[in-house]
Amino acid sequence: MNDGGAPVEETVEGTPVRTGLEVLLARGPGDLAGKRIGLLSHAAAVDGALNPAARRLLRAPGFTLTTLFAPEHGLAGAAQA
């Protein structure tokens, strides 16, 4: 996984495709500034450079990620049911 590396950009009719996470981070926290954020996620939730969504939000300025909600087997899918 990259740590902040350039995303892999696919295009649709010449327009770069970005994940919702990438759009959120590019726009900044806006109304989320100063609020505690919970993220419902799983291991496949990544940005275009394959960085995990939780890691990106934890490191992004202006966002305060306080809680992770994950599937029964854990965020990485390694826990026993």
N, C-alpha and C positions, 0 to 999 in steps of 0.2 A: 504494500500500500504506500502511496505517496503521502508525504506530509506537506500539503500545501502546494504541491507541484502543479504544473499546468494541466488543466483537464483535457481529456480526450474529447475533441469536438467533432460530432457528427453534424451534418447539415441537412436541412430540409429546404430545398429550393434556395440554397445560398444563405439561409439563416441558421446561425449556430443553435444547437439544441442544448438547453440547460435544464438541470433538475430543479424542482421547486426549492430544494435546499440552497442551491447556488443563487437562485433569484432572491430568496430571503436574505442571504448573507450580503449580496451585492447592494440591496436596497437599504440595509442597516436595520437596527432594531425598531425604529419608528415608535409605534404605540406599545411595543414590548419593552422598551427601555425602562429599567428600574423595576421590572416585574420578574417574579420567579417563573421559570418556564419548565414544563414537564414535556418529555418527548416519548411518544409511543413509537417504538422502533423495533427492528430486528437486524440480524447480521447482514442482510443484503441491502440495507439502507445506506447508500454511499453517494458521493458526489461523482462528477465526471472523471475525476482522477482516482477514484476508488478509495477515497478517504471516508471512514465511517462518519455518519451524520452526527452522532453524539460527540465525537472528538472535534469535529468542525465547530459545533455550537459551543463546546466548552472553551475553545481557544479564540472564538470570535469576540472582538471588543463590543461591549454594549449589551451582550446577551448574558443572562444569568440562568444557566441550566442547573436545576436543583434536583430533578427527579427523572429517572428513566423507567418507563413501563415496557416490559419485554414479554415475549411468549413464555409459555410454561417451562420450556427447556433452557431459559436464560437468553441473554442478548446474543451470545455467540453460538447458542444451540448445543452447548456441551453438558449442561446439567441433566441428571437423571430425572425422569418424571415420577 
